[in-house]
Amino acid sequence: MMGLIRMLSGTIEIIAAMLILHFKTVETAFKINAILALIGPTVLIIVTSLGLVGLADQLPLSRFIMIFLGVFLIFFGLKGI
């Protein structure tokens, strides 16, 4: 399932690149990039969540906390960009 979500995300990225090349305006490219900026983090959260659910019986609680903290720090670091 995780692979399918990543493939869907990659397909969306490729379609977005083709649209940017097709329209050839900075304004349109900016709008398309804004939409992609919403899709990327959403895919990251979904895929990470699916992975954690799959590993739930194999990882101790301390590892889960470290993983969630790592994902939080990624989003915290990107907040200023």
C-alpha positions as CSV (number, residue, x, y, z in Angstrom):
1,M,0.0,0.0,0.0
2,M,2.8,2.4,0.9
3,G,4.4,1.8,-2.5
4,L,1.1,2.5,-4.3
5,I,0.7,5.8,-2.5
6,R,4.3,6.8,-3.4
7,M,3.7,5.9,-7.0
8,L,0.5,8.0,-7.0
9,S,2.5,10.9,-5.5
10,G,5.2,10.5,-8.1
11,T,2.6,10.4,-10.9
12,I,1.1,13.6,-9.6
13,E,4.5,15.3,-9.5
14,I,5.2,14.2,-13.1
15,I,1.8,15.5,-14.3
16,A,2.5,18.8,-12.5
17,A,5.9,19.1,-14.3
18,M,4.2,18.5,-17.6
19,L,1.6,21.1,-16.8
20,I,4.2,23.6,-15.9
21,L,6.0,23.0,-19.2
22,H,2.8,23.2,-21.1
23,F,1.6,26.5,-19.7
24,K,5.1,28.2,-19.7
25,T,4.2,31.0,-17.3
26,V,5.7,31.7,-13.9
27,E,2.3,32.4,-12.4
28,T,0.9,29.0,-13.4
29,A,4.1,27.3,-12.3
30,F,3.8,29.0,-8.9
31,K,0.2,27.9,-8.5
32,I,1.0,24.3,-9.4
33,N,3.9,24.3,-7.0
34,A,1.6,25.6,-4.2
35,I,-0.7,22.6,-4.8
36,L,2.3,20.3,-4.7
37,A,3.4,21.8,-1.4
38,L,0.2,20.5,0.1
39,I,0.4,17.1,-1.4
40,G,4.0,16.2,-0.3
41,P,3.6,16.5,3.4
42,T,0.2,14.7,3.3
43,V,1.8,11.8,1.5
44,L,4.7,11.8,4.0
45,I,2.2,11.6,7.0
46,I,0.1,8.9,5.3
47,V,3.0,6.7,4.3
48,T,4.7,7.1,7.7
49,S,1.5,6.3,9.5
50,L,1.0,3.1,7.4
51,G,4.5,2.1,8.1
52,L,4.1,2.6,11.8
53,V,0.9,0.6,11.9
54,G,2.7,-2.2,10.2
55,L,5.5,-2.1,12.7
56,A,3.3,-1.6,15.8
57,D,3.9,-5.1,17.2
58,Q,7.7,-5.1,16.5
59,L,8.9,-1.7,17.9
60,P,9.1,-0.6,21.5
61,L,7.3,2.6,22.6
62,S,10.6,4.5,22.8
63,R,11.2,3.9,19.1
64,F,7.7,5.2,18.2
65,I,8.3,8.3,20.2
66,M,11.6,8.9,18.4
67,I,10.0,8.4,15.0
68,F,7.1,10.8,15.8
69,L,9.7,13.3,17.1
70,G,11.7,13.0,13.9
71,V,8.7,13.6,11.7
72,F,7.7,16.6,13.9
73,L,11.2,18.1,13.6
74,I,11.0,17.8,9.8
75,F,7.8,19.7,9.7
76,F,9.0,22.2,12.3
77,G,12.2,22.8,10.3
78,L,10.2,23.3,7.1
79,K,7.8,25.7,8.7
80,G,10.0,28.7,8.2
81,I,10.6,28.1,4.5
